[in-house]
Amino acid sequence: MQFSKLRTWFVIFAFMISGAGGNAAASDPEPFTIDDYAKIRRVSELALSADGAWLAYAVEPPEQSMSVTGRQIVIQKAAANEKPLKVSVPPDARQLSWISGKHELAYISAMHGTPQVFKTDIQSRKTTRLTDGASRVISFKFSDDGKKLAWISQSDRAKEIRQPTLYEQLHSGEKGVVIDHHKTRLTHFVSPHFREAGKQAERSLWITRIGGKPTKANIPGVVTGFEWSSSGDKLSVRYLDDPNTDNPFASLYTSIGIFDIANPDFSVIGAASGDAPNGETVYYAGGEWTNDDQEIYVRRTRTAGFWRSRREWQRVPIDKALSSNDESRWHEVTFYPASARISQFDEGDPFVSAISDAKRSIFSLDTNDPTPIPEVGNIDGDIALPQFNADKSVLAFANESIARAPEIFVRRNEEHIQITNLNDRVNKKKMPIVKEVKWKGEDGALIQGWLLTPPGKNATKKPVPMLTFLHGGPSMPMTNAFAQYYTLYGGIWPYPLEVFPLNGISVFIPNYRGTDSFGYNHANPEYSDVGAPEDVILGIQALIDADLADPHRLGIIGHSHGAWLGALVMTKFKKFVAASFGEGPQNNMLTYIFSPGYLYEQGYHKLWGAALYQSPQRYLETSPVFFFDGLDTATLFEAGVESQAISMMGSPKAAHLAGMPTEFVVYPKIGHNVSEPTRKKEIAQRNLDWFLFWMLGIEGEGRAQHDQFERWREMRDESCRENKPGAAMITYCEF
């Protein structure tokens, strides 16, 4: 690829403003800061009653007050300016669900010890226990008429004798330990608590008519999920044939069948298989019913490796098993995740709440690409947790954007009404300007991403310094949602992406090749070290050509897969002033060596074409650490002590030998992701300081940061000595 000729065909396909929360206020608001991340409140569950009159939702506490307020379950009318109802629902209540035809809220709670299903009548305030057993309930659903209940119970694995972890055996044992190279990974040696998922606990599916005696359904394998038919006579069931395989991904390999309650009888619709002629593993998900109860929606996944999967869906008749004769009926899944629930009203097209083209919304599913349903077509930002009432006249959902923290809304009579003000204080802060950007990849395909730029007067200063952020996965798309990396799953790696633009550095977030929700070809590039780096580089150059990014003040940042990819991009596009990579080894040889056998056999061999010991050259050429020579990029490497700390030890050494300013920080009690609030703030502040120092020459004034900046000044002085070739061209040498 001739990078010198890029300017001849770069294009910016679209710049669409998608949100600039808080910038229209008469007085200039205070900017959003790292401290504000700890004030965000998330809605984790949302339920709308069948008549559309009542809402129930779970609000997770802000990090700064987790020990004070705790999780809250709120019940209120589905209208604006309504006060929460004073109903006692335990804060641990989950899987909130209104019983059809009643104002009774059902949920799972451990209020009496073992988690069971309860219901609370919001008018009488009476709470009733609906299940009773020694095993805990892990999921439940009522039939459409509210007269039947089905649930999955799981035995208590605590009764099993706890075996010491490998770490405990090696550090506290008295004799040598035989290591199983097929199962053992680096994490076993560095984490005192790490163990594989192990044997699945026993699960049972129970069915009862309310007030009657429960019956245990005879289902093969381990039940993982189910769906009621609209008549309440049948259940579609997802289950594991072989739950105890050594493969930790085995919990994904589900089969699907139909349980007839009246007979009772079970028939297999699609059976998972790991021995297809072409070497594929095939498994099934879904099971949602069509209106006539004659078909179910099934998703099929065909995977030839851990990072290579083809996902499809179809309506499957329940009176026959799937066969090779059904191939023409499968449609490609272009939404993410493939397991997202498919629904249908009346005789209309099915729809799904999922992500498509990096937009989280409600999409109509026909044989073409998913399109947002009319009810949400003009709403800005991500739409999550959508809930329709019985006749589809009312829709409740959570809504947010990259520049706006989440709130709950209700759509009624074609009007969208904001119900909550959970994040009112956060949303009044000054936020970055957010634009959706598109550009062409080398093959002409359109690539999508987001650009966060400084607000207000700073926005007119073009071009501005720009930081490129590369997500991990690589399948997980970056959508139009607030503080994704800081809060998703409790915290991935807390980069303060929303704060950088408020300090003068734009943030570019490309959904490069390998990212899901754009179709099979985009999610499954032939070579991860070719398509993805080119997408990123072309996107950066496009923004430079559009006069939106300062070519002399570029930075790059990434986590996990994004840390490997970011370092690879850095070696190919030698224009970055600063970089930061977290929890992602830049040496594929070490990644291979420190991985268990099942992972490299089903992963790296197929990803890179051969085993390390058969084709070391392939692993060398995809390892950025061997190509740092000639770089001046100031690079921060970060890792958790219980994850990639040892794997990444070589990266700062390679950077130092190449003459790059570098620092390596390992965090205690941390694995691949970060959820502990104090550690999250430390990492966020360090990364903000790093890029402000190297890209803008700005130093913080905090006493705690004094030693840090003294170290960095010494690195900069050493790198910028007059006798170093090219020192005059390094931007940070100007400070």
Legacy VTK file of the C-alpha trace (Angstrom):
# vtk DataFile Version 3.0
C-alpha trace
ASCII
DATASET POLYDATA
POINTS 735 float
0.000 0.000 0.000
1.527 3.336 -1.098
0.895 5.731 1.789
2.532 8.575 -0.101
-0.339 8.507 -2.613
-3.197 8.503 -0.113
-4.253 12.099 -0.725
-5.370 11.293 -4.263
-8.433 9.313 -3.248
-9.299 9.946 0.390
-12.879 11.011 0.974
-14.964 12.062 3.917
-18.351 10.606 3.107
-20.387 12.240 5.842
-20.128 14.435 8.895
-23.386 14.390 10.817
-23.780 16.151 14.134
-25.185 13.612 16.559
-25.210 15.484 19.835
-23.633 18.316 21.776
-25.285 18.141 25.163
-25.191 21.209 27.334
-23.691 23.606 24.770
-26.822 25.650 24.164
-27.085 27.086 27.675
-27.036 30.870 28.021
-24.124 30.800 30.469
-21.014 28.790 29.777
-21.363 25.561 31.805
-18.572 23.824 33.659
-16.808 21.183 31.551
-17.304 17.476 32.157
-14.303 16.109 34.093
-12.878 12.766 35.171
-14.565 13.183 38.563
-17.940 13.291 36.796
-17.615 9.705 35.561
-18.229 8.579 39.149
-21.557 10.472 39.196
-23.164 8.675 36.234
-26.257 6.605 37.019
-27.108 3.720 34.688
-30.485 2.097 34.024
-29.831 -1.651 33.993
-33.423 -2.924 33.663
-36.710 -1.504 32.386
-40.225 -2.976 32.333
-43.484 -1.507 30.991
-46.870 -2.831 32.088
-49.130 -4.396 29.442
-51.537 -1.427 29.544
-48.665 1.059 29.199
-49.542 2.765 32.480
-46.638 1.778 34.745
-42.868 1.615 34.591
-40.468 -0.342 36.753
-36.738 0.155 36.386
-33.459 -0.592 38.149
-30.992 2.255 38.688
-27.377 1.432 39.445
-25.746 3.783 41.965
-23.069 6.267 40.982
-19.579 5.067 41.858
-18.992 7.888 44.303
-21.884 6.761 46.521
-22.185 3.019 45.956
-21.922 2.243 49.663
-24.516 4.871 50.560
-27.490 4.665 48.200
-27.116 1.230 46.642
-29.145 -0.143 43.760
-32.703 1.166 43.504
-35.877 -0.347 42.055
-38.250 2.427 41.012
-41.949 2.062 40.157
-43.818 5.026 38.718
-46.474 5.965 36.209
-45.269 6.068 32.611
-45.736 9.822 32.328
-43.739 12.980 32.895
-43.339 14.593 36.328
-44.623 11.551 38.201
-43.187 10.716 41.605
-42.012 7.174 42.325
-44.518 4.958 44.048
-43.762 4.026 47.639
-43.632 0.276 47.129
-41.116 -1.923 48.906
-39.222 -3.925 46.272
-35.833 -5.313 47.384
-32.818 -3.614 45.764
-31.483 -6.969 44.554
-34.629 -7.570 42.465
-33.726 -8.506 38.895
-35.418 -9.611 35.677
-38.240 -7.140 36.363
-41.411 -8.228 34.567
-45.056 -7.106 34.742
-47.601 -9.923 34.849
-49.966 -9.597 31.889
-53.352 -8.039 32.698
-52.319 -7.066 36.218
-50.419 -4.353 38.022
-48.170 -6.917 39.645
-44.392 -6.778 39.266
-42.527 -10.091 39.226
-38.793 -10.471 39.864
-36.047 -12.701 41.262
-34.764 -11.844 44.731
-32.731 -13.464 47.479
-34.682 -11.669 50.213
-35.223 -14.983 52.047
-31.848 -16.537 51.221
-31.957 -18.610 48.021
-32.983 -16.547 44.945
-36.639 -17.223 44.072
-39.431 -15.592 42.061
-41.648 -13.068 43.834
-44.428 -10.727 42.784
-45.498 -7.438 44.337
-48.979 -5.962 43.829
-48.374 -2.227 43.535
-51.907 -1.386 44.693
-52.186 -3.628 47.762
-48.405 -3.490 48.388
-48.531 -7.233 49.042
-45.527 -9.385 48.090
-46.003 -13.090 47.320
-43.415 -15.805 46.829
-44.103 -17.772 43.622
-41.375 -20.437 43.663
-40.002 -22.475 46.509
-37.083 -24.871 46.350
-33.585 -25.619 47.523
-32.080 -24.578 44.175
-31.794 -20.961 43.132
-33.860 -19.548 40.273
-31.717 -18.014 37.541
-34.430 -16.983 35.038
-38.203 -17.015 34.620
-41.003 -15.971 32.258
-44.786 -15.805 32.452
-46.986 -16.989 29.594
-48.623 -14.219 27.554
-51.877 -14.508 29.486
-50.072 -14.382 32.848
-51.595 -17.699 33.988
-48.517 -19.919 33.690
-44.977 -19.571 34.952
-41.792 -21.313 33.814
-38.396 -20.981 35.414
-34.883 -22.431 35.376
-33.385 -23.510 38.687
-29.717 -24.240 39.242
-28.137 -26.384 41.926
-25.712 -24.861 44.381
-22.123 -25.478 43.255
-20.852 -24.360 46.647
-21.385 -27.927 47.848
-18.537 -29.080 45.620
-15.136 -29.460 47.239
-13.115 -26.382 46.353
-9.838 -27.271 44.685
-6.885 -24.882 45.039
-6.070 -22.754 42.016
-2.836 -23.398 40.139
-1.406 -20.203 41.645
-2.161 -21.517 45.144
-0.646 -24.908 44.366
2.568 -23.321 43.063
2.973 -20.707 45.806
1.654 -22.622 48.818
2.032 -26.271 47.845
4.674 -28.742 48.959
5.337 -30.738 45.781
5.762 -30.354 42.041
2.710 -29.745 39.876
2.156 -31.404 36.516
1.110 -28.644 34.077
-1.480 -29.399 31.416
-0.225 -27.253 28.531
-3.514 -27.661 26.667
-5.512 -25.936 29.407
-3.021 -23.691 31.166
-2.607 -20.009 30.351
-0.459 -17.240 31.797
-3.334 -16.012 33.975
-3.194 -19.217 36.009
0.333 -18.286 37.115
-0.304 -14.629 37.997
-3.842 -14.573 39.428
-4.453 -16.203 42.825
-8.160 -16.623 42.069
-8.275 -17.561 38.392
-9.862 -20.848 37.402
-11.696 -21.972 34.279
-15.480 -22.075 34.316
-15.349 -25.791 35.043
-18.241 -28.187 35.305
-21.727 -26.787 34.725
-24.055 -26.965 37.725
-27.234 -28.973 37.286
-30.181 -27.007 35.880
-33.860 -27.851 35.645
-36.810 -26.340 33.803
-40.021 -26.076 35.815
-43.541 -25.207 34.639
-46.657 -24.446 36.659
-50.087 -22.938 36.368
-50.270 -20.144 38.949
-51.487 -21.693 42.170
-50.797 -25.228 40.957
-48.068 -27.776 41.495
-44.839 -27.309 39.459
-43.764 -29.951 36.955
-40.186 -30.615 35.912
-39.726 -30.709 32.127
-37.672 -33.550 30.702
-35.073 -31.687 28.622
-31.815 -33.232 27.320
-28.622 -31.592 28.539
-28.473 -28.320 30.492
-31.233 -25.756 29.870
-29.911 -22.248 29.157
-33.079 -20.401 28.096
-36.645 -20.693 26.815
-39.535 -18.798 25.156
-43.304 -19.208 25.624
-45.588 -19.737 22.627
-48.412 -17.166 22.513
-50.952 -19.904 23.351
-48.997 -20.974 26.412
-49.040 -24.614 25.269
-45.414 -24.968 24.215
-41.918 -23.740 25.020
-38.934 -23.375 22.743
-35.862 -24.397 24.734
-32.160 -23.660 24.351
-29.871 -26.245 25.915
-26.328 -27.611 26.030
-25.808 -31.193 24.876
-22.323 -31.424 26.375
-21.816 -28.786 29.069
-18.615 -30.195 30.534
-16.176 -29.959 27.658
-12.700 -28.564 28.334
-13.434 -25.686 25.948
-14.439 -22.652 28.077
-16.523 -21.393 25.145
-18.704 -24.500 25.360
-21.510 -22.522 27.017
-22.097 -20.859 23.623
-22.680 -24.100 21.761
-26.423 -24.426 22.387
-29.020 -26.568 20.627
-32.714 -25.699 20.321
-35.931 -27.698 20.521
-39.661 -27.614 21.346
-41.278 -28.832 24.555
-44.995 -29.641 24.283
-46.487 -29.090 27.733
-49.685 -31.075 27.151
-48.086 -34.344 25.961
-45.389 -33.804 27.453
-42.849 -34.283 24.669
-39.558 -32.776 23.467
-38.425 -32.542 19.831
-35.076 -31.277 18.570
-35.162 -28.470 15.981
-31.439 -27.749 15.667
-28.640 -29.735 17.300
-25.227 -28.154 17.885
-22.381 -29.914 16.120
-18.643 -29.651 16.419
-17.697 -32.077 13.670
-19.019 -30.570 10.430
-17.172 -31.786 7.283
-15.588 -28.353 6.753
-14.349 -28.194 10.340
-17.009 -25.711 11.463
-18.741 -25.689 14.827
-22.476 -25.058 14.411
-24.815 -23.940 17.184
-28.245 -22.331 17.550
-29.915 -19.569 19.562
-33.196 -17.674 19.656
-36.507 -19.495 19.761
-38.935 -16.545 19.748
-42.373 -17.536 18.390
-44.269 -16.167 15.405
-47.856 -15.047 16.004
-49.418 -18.262 14.709
-47.262 -20.470 16.989
-46.225 -22.539 13.978
-42.667 -21.214 13.611
-39.828 -19.883 15.737
-37.020 -17.462 14.925
-33.687 -19.290 15.036
-30.157 -17.922 14.821
-27.411 -20.199 13.533
-23.726 -19.577 14.105
-21.109 -21.341 12.008
-17.618 -20.796 13.299
-14.330 -22.072 11.933
-12.368 -20.419 14.752
-12.806 -18.160 17.749
-12.585 -15.027 15.607
-14.254 -16.254 12.431
-18.042 -16.736 12.506
-20.962 -16.595 10.097
-24.322 -15.841 11.722
-27.710 -16.340 10.057
-31.408 -16.346 10.983
-34.639 -17.804 9.670
-38.216 -18.673 10.627
-38.223 -22.406 11.303
-41.379 -24.584 11.339
-41.694 -26.363 14.682
-42.877 -29.638 13.182
-39.563 -30.602 11.598
-35.882 -30.535 12.388
-33.457 -28.318 10.498
-31.646 -29.970 7.609
-29.298 -29.088 4.762
-32.384 -28.568 2.587
-33.120 -25.362 4.506
-29.972 -23.484 3.365
-31.803 -21.105 1.024
-33.993 -19.843 3.867
-31.155 -18.501 6.001
-30.573 -14.717 6.082
-27.318 -13.107 7.148
-27.397 -11.566 10.607
-26.172 -7.985 10.251
-27.070 -6.925 13.780
-25.062 -7.364 16.989
-25.222 -9.427 19.076
-26.716 -12.267 17.049
-28.517 -13.488 20.176
-30.557 -10.249 20.439
-34.262 -10.992 20.910
-36.479 -10.928 17.792
-40.112 -9.832 18.282
-43.178 -9.529 16.088
-46.489 -7.664 16.319
-49.564 -8.789 14.409
-48.577 -9.695 10.844
-45.867 -7.067 10.470
-42.160 -7.582 9.913
-40.151 -8.922 12.839
-37.981 -6.432 14.674
-34.954 -6.626 16.934
-33.388 -4.430 19.606
-29.708 -4.561 18.711
-26.793 -2.737 17.077
-26.570 -2.274 13.319
-23.914 -0.141 11.626
-22.744 0.931 15.104
-26.214 2.301 16.003
-28.146 0.773 18.901
-31.848 0.982 18.115
-34.958 -1.054 17.236
-34.656 -2.414 13.713
-37.192 -3.909 11.350
-35.964 -7.198 9.910
-36.729 -8.079 6.334
-34.417 -9.801 3.884
-32.518 -6.535 3.374
-30.431 -4.510 5.814
-32.095 -3.690 9.174
-33.813 -0.293 9.255
-34.996 1.610 12.369
-38.731 1.240 12.988
-40.769 4.465 12.502
-41.338 4.907 16.249
-37.629 5.611 16.823
-36.407 6.740 13.412
-35.804 10.374 14.417
-34.279 9.795 17.866
-30.661 10.810 18.331
-28.272 8.445 20.083
-28.492 4.882 21.367
-31.856 3.324 22.231
-31.591 0.563 24.817
-33.915 -1.640 26.897
-36.981 -0.936 24.699
-40.341 -2.156 26.013
-43.667 -2.023 24.137
-46.994 -2.432 25.866
-49.447 -5.103 24.659
-50.989 -3.158 21.757
-47.762 -1.335 20.762
-49.301 2.070 21.521
-46.665 2.898 24.169
-42.912 2.451 23.996
-40.491 2.907 26.893
-36.712 3.007 26.412
-33.421 4.357 27.718
-31.668 6.894 25.513
-28.179 8.386 25.520
-25.472 9.636 23.168
-21.716 10.085 23.307
-22.385 13.597 24.637
-25.373 12.793 26.850
-25.750 10.408 29.820
-28.768 8.041 29.810
-32.354 8.839 30.762
-35.672 6.981 30.379
-38.221 8.119 27.793
-41.750 7.071 26.848
-43.311 7.403 23.404
-47.069 7.898 23.519
-49.361 9.459 20.886
-46.299 10.044 18.637
-44.697 12.188 21.349
-41.458 11.377 23.185
-41.594 12.245 26.886
-38.578 12.286 29.198
-39.469 10.388 32.367
-36.302 10.598 34.475
-33.640 13.131 35.393
-31.133 10.651 36.764
-28.125 12.377 35.186
-29.371 15.939 35.085
-26.283 17.299 36.849
-23.934 15.461 34.495
-25.873 16.448 31.370
-25.694 20.140 32.267
-21.926 19.973 31.955
-20.090 21.165 28.848
-19.638 18.222 26.482
-17.715 17.573 23.244
-19.249 18.034 19.814
-19.919 14.592 18.293
-19.965 13.789 14.584
-20.409 10.552 12.700
-17.701 10.174 10.078
-17.329 7.850 7.112
-14.461 7.292 4.697
-13.389 4.743 2.112
-11.170 1.788 2.848
-8.530 0.733 0.354
-11.018 -1.619 -1.317
-13.597 1.162 -1.642
-15.831 -0.065 1.208
-17.218 2.622 3.500
-15.838 2.594 7.048
-17.706 4.256 9.911
-16.563 6.009 13.066
-17.105 8.877 15.481
-15.265 12.158 15.954
-15.368 14.060 19.243
-14.187 17.660 18.906
-13.747 20.587 21.317
-16.969 22.566 21.902
-17.654 26.274 21.592
-14.950 28.653 20.498
-12.301 25.935 20.474
-14.210 24.174 17.706
-13.270 26.919 15.228
-9.557 26.349 15.727
-8.704 24.042 12.839
-6.913 21.770 12.573
-6.742 20.522 16.171
-4.607 17.827 17.833
-6.288 14.436 17.465
-6.163 11.183 19.421
-7.270 7.948 17.699
-8.920 5.386 19.992
-9.030 1.704 18.978
-11.534 -0.519 20.785
-10.818 -4.092 21.820
-12.621 -7.268 20.942
-12.318 -6.672 18.072
-15.990 -7.498 17.453
-17.615 -5.036 19.864
-18.704 -1.889 17.966
-18.382 1.576 19.465
-21.866 3.109 19.336
-23.391 6.513 20.055
-23.423 5.891 23.818
-22.007 7.776 26.778
-18.767 6.749 28.533
-18.795 3.297 26.967
-15.320 2.184 27.940
-15.537 3.749 31.391
-18.826 2.141 32.465
-19.667 -0.816 30.180
-19.585 -4.112 32.118
-18.556 -2.073 35.151
-15.553 -0.702 33.291
-13.344 -1.991 30.476
-10.297 0.281 30.585
-11.179 3.784 31.790
-9.941 6.048 29.033
-11.475 9.520 29.524
-12.540 9.831 25.879
-15.175 12.499 26.599
-12.693 14.620 28.591
-9.908 14.873 25.989
-11.865 17.237 23.659
-12.676 19.507 26.604
-8.908 19.910 27.004
-8.182 20.660 23.345
-7.640 17.159 21.854
-10.172 15.676 19.438
-10.894 11.933 19.654
-11.373 9.770 16.549
-13.074 6.374 17.118
-13.001 4.163 14.001
-15.085 0.969 13.786
-12.371 -0.733 11.759
-12.495 -4.068 9.891
-13.141 -6.818 12.435
-15.894 -4.819 14.170
-19.315 -6.446 14.193
-22.727 -4.985 13.129
-21.603 -4.079 9.587
-22.060 -7.501 8.015
-19.965 -10.633 7.621
-17.282 -9.226 5.316
-16.547 -6.292 7.607
-16.482 -8.473 10.730
-14.309 -11.174 9.183
-11.393 -9.669 7.222
-9.099 -12.221 5.649
-6.088 -10.852 7.531
-6.403 -8.831 10.741
-2.996 -7.248 10.187
-3.971 -5.800 6.786
-7.568 -4.581 6.560
-7.900 -3.095 10.031
-4.639 -1.051 10.053
-5.443 0.337 6.609
-8.934 1.368 7.739
-7.482 3.262 10.688
-4.694 4.940 8.723
-7.002 5.969 5.895
-9.459 7.430 8.395
-6.752 9.491 10.077
-5.441 10.738 6.764
-8.963 11.617 5.638
-9.454 13.803 8.703
-6.085 15.443 8.101
-7.035 16.129 4.483
-10.346 17.616 5.633
-8.363 20.037 7.826
-9.888 18.544 10.973
-6.733 17.037 12.469
-3.287 18.538 13.007
-0.821 16.139 11.307
1.928 17.261 13.698
-0.044 16.497 16.870
-1.474 13.006 16.525
-1.879 10.412 19.261
-3.132 6.821 19.383
-4.623 4.780 22.206
-6.062 1.277 22.524
-7.010 -1.567 24.844
-6.648 -5.348 24.436
-6.896 -6.102 20.693
-6.882 -2.329 20.199
-3.522 -2.135 21.993
-2.003 -4.663 19.585
-3.634 -2.996 16.570
-2.701 0.497 17.764
0.960 -0.445 18.072
0.848 -2.009 14.604
-0.685 1.176 13.164
1.988 3.206 14.958
4.741 1.253 13.165
3.096 1.737 9.754
2.016 5.387 10.082
5.007 7.026 11.735
3.357 10.351 12.583
2.173 9.874 16.161
3.558 12.113 18.879
2.175 10.044 21.761
0.535 6.676 22.394
-0.929 4.608 25.228
-1.665 0.882 25.098
-3.416 -1.078 27.837
-3.677 -4.833 28.375
-2.617 -5.849 24.880
0.707 -7.575 24.127
2.516 -6.318 21.052
4.395 -9.614 20.649
2.292 -12.351 19.030
4.965 -14.933 19.818
4.426 -14.377 23.538
0.657 -14.262 23.081
0.844 -17.700 21.489
3.180 -19.130 24.121
1.131 -17.851 27.050
-2.191 -19.125 25.644
-3.771 -22.532 26.340
-3.708 -25.163 23.606
-7.429 -25.005 22.812
-7.122 -21.262 22.116
-4.243 -21.405 19.677
-5.581 -24.506 17.922
-9.001 -22.937 17.309
-7.778 -19.351 17.205
-4.238 -18.400 16.273
-3.621 -21.253 13.842
-6.618 -20.111 11.796
-6.001 -16.415 12.365
-2.360 -16.471 11.219
-2.445 -19.543 9.017
-0.138 -21.832 10.998
1.330 -22.643 14.393
4.136 -20.490 15.797
6.618 -23.357 15.597
5.672 -24.074 11.994
5.715 -20.487 10.738
7.554 -18.177 13.175
7.985 -15.537 10.462
4.203 -14.966 10.334
4.102 -14.304 14.074
7.158 -12.065 13.904
5.759 -9.859 11.136
2.512 -9.348 13.087
4.370 -8.342 16.275
4.796 -4.536 16.423
7.605 -4.651 19.036
10.056 -5.751 16.358
9.359 -2.634 14.269
9.711 0.217 16.787
13.009 1.399 15.281
12.673 4.843 13.737
9.801 5.903 15.996
9.873 8.876 18.351
6.388 8.304 19.748
6.176 8.773 23.521
4.437 5.547 24.553
2.723 4.545 27.795
2.148 0.836 28.405
-0.337 -0.303 31.085
-1.364 -3.706 32.418
-3.083 -5.454 35.298
-0.825 -7.619 37.437
-3.292 -10.522 37.157
-3.492 -10.398 33.368
-1.039 -9.077 30.762
1.736 -7.564 32.897
4.269 -10.285 32.046
3.196 -10.454 28.391
3.795 -6.724 27.986
7.185 -6.534 29.703
8.968 -6.603 26.373
7.104 -3.618 24.927
8.715 -0.823 26.998
12.094 -2.518 26.544
11.710 -2.460 22.757
10.514 1.148 22.895
13.452 2.215 25.045
15.975 0.522 22.743
14.372 2.364 19.820
14.923 5.685 21.614
11.231 6.278 22.342
10.198 7.979 25.599
8.321 5.244 27.434
6.747 4.271 30.734
5.308 0.951 31.903
2.684 0.954 34.678
1.324 -2.222 36.281
-1.766 -1.945 38.479
-2.225 -4.131 41.589
-5.277 -6.383 42.049
-6.337 -5.743 38.432
-7.029 -8.154 35.595
-7.929 -7.454 31.975
-10.686 -4.975 32.879
-11.060 -2.379 35.626
-14.133 -1.865 37.796
-12.722 -0.538 41.071
-13.528 3.232 41.180
-10.244 4.481 42.670
-8.153 2.538 40.163
-10.351 3.702 37.283
-9.799 7.324 38.226
-6.031 6.791 38.539
-5.787 5.251 35.061
-8.008 7.911 33.496
-6.000 10.746 35.052
-2.659 9.224 34.035
-3.783 8.908 30.412
-5.149 12.447 30.330
-1.894 13.760 31.809
0.185 11.714 29.356
-1.412 13.072 26.206
-1.705 16.655 27.443
2.006 16.592 28.301
3.321 15.059 25.071
0.819 16.535 22.598
0.214 20.001 24.086
3.058 20.531 26.556
0.600 20.968 29.452
1.423 19.821 32.985
-1.079 19.346 35.813
-0.618 21.244 39.044
-1.448 18.532 41.572
1.199 17.728 44.170
0.661 14.009 43.639
1.651 14.412 40.017
4.911 16.252 40.648
7.177 13.180 40.414
5.338 11.986 37.348
5.971 15.157 35.368
9.563 15.327 36.528
10.114 11.837 35.073
8.429 12.815 31.835
10.443 16.012 31.485
13.641 13.986 31.828
12.418 11.586 29.113
11.566 14.490 26.848
14.895 16.205 27.389
16.779 13.004 26.629
14.756 12.378 23.492
15.157 15.938 22.258
18.902 16.404 22.659
20.388 18.228 19.717
22.623 15.356 18.706
19.653 13.021 18.097
18.876 12.759 14.366
15.528 14.332 13.509
14.972 15.803 16.989
14.003 19.152 15.513
11.048 17.490 13.785
9.552 16.022 16.978
6.596 18.135 18.073
7.064 17.613 21.820
10.571 19.050 21.510
8.947 22.446 20.945
7.688 22.614 24.537
LINES 1 736
735 0 1 2 3 4 5 6 7 8 9 10 11 12 13 14 15 16 17 18 19 20 21 22 23 24 25 26 27 28 29 30 31 32 33 34 35 36 37 38 39 40 41 42 43 44 45 46 47 48 49 50 51 52 53 54 55 56 57 58 59 60 61 62 63 64 65 66 67 68 69 70 71 72 73 74 75 76 77 78 79 80 81 82 83 84 85 86 87 88 89 90 91 92 93 94 95 96 97 98 99 100 101 102 103 104 105 106 107 108 109 110 111 112 113 114 115 116 117 118 119 120 121 122 123 124 125 126 127 128 129 130 131 132 133 134 135 136 137 138 139 140 141 142 143 144 145 146 147 148 149 150 151 152 153 154 155 156 157 158 159 160 161 162 163 164 165 166 167 168 169 170 171 172 173 174 175 176 177 178 179 180 181 182 183 184 185 186 187 188 189 190 191 192 193 194 195 196 197 198 199 200 201 202 203 204 205 206 207 208 209 210 211 212 213 214 215 216 217 218 219 220 221 222 223 224 225 226 227 228 229 230 231 232 233 234 235 236 237 238 239 240 241 242 243 244 245 246 247 248 249 250 251 252 253 254 255 256 257 258 259 260 261 262 263 264 265 266 267 268 269 270 271 272 273 274 275 276 277 278 279 280 281 282 283 284 285 286 287 288 289 290 291 292 293 294 295 296 297 298 299 300 301 302 303 304 305 306 307 308 309 310 311 312 313 314 315 316 317 318 319 320 321 322 323 324 325 326 327 328 329 330 331 332 333 334 335 336 337 338 339 340 341 342 343 344 345 346 347 348 349 350 351 352 353 354 355 356 357 358 359 360 361 362 363 364 365 366 367 368 369 370 371 372 373 374 375 376 377 378 379 380 381 382 383 384 385 386 387 388 389 390 391 392 393 394 395 396 397 398 399 400 401 402 403 404 405 406 407 408 409 410 411 412 413 414 415 416 417 418 419 420 421 422 423 424 425 426 427 428 429 430 431 432 433 434 435 436 437 438 439 440 441 442 443 444 445 446 447 448 449 450 451 452 453 454 455 456 457 458 459 460 461 462 463 464 465 466 467 468 469 470 471 472 473 474 475 476 477 478 479 480 481 482 483 484 485 486 487 488 489 490 491 492 493 494 495 496 497 498 499 500 501 502 503 504 505 506 507 508 509 510 511 512 513 514 515 516 517 518 519 520 521 522 523 524 525 526 527 528 529 530 531 532 533 534 535 536 537 538 539 540 541 542 543 544 545 546 547 548 549 550 551 552 553 554 555 556 557 558 559 560 561 562 563 564 565 566 567 568 569 570 571 572 573 574 575 576 577 578 579 580 581 582 583 584 585 586 587 588 589 590 591 592 593 594 595 596 597 598 599 600 601 602 603 604 605 606 607 608 609 610 611 612 613 614 615 616 617 618 619 620 621 622 623 624 625 626 627 628 629 630 631 632 633 634 635 636 637 638 639 640 641 642 643 644 645 646 647 648 649 650 651 652 653 654 655 656 657 658 659 660 661 662 663 664 665 666 667 668 669 670 671 672 673 674 675 676 677 678 679 680 681 682 683 684 685 686 687 688 689 690 691 692 693 694 695 696 697 698 699 700 701 702 703 704 705 706 707 708 709 710 711 712 713 714 715 716 717 718 719 720 721 722 723 724 725 726 727 728 729 730 731 732 733 734
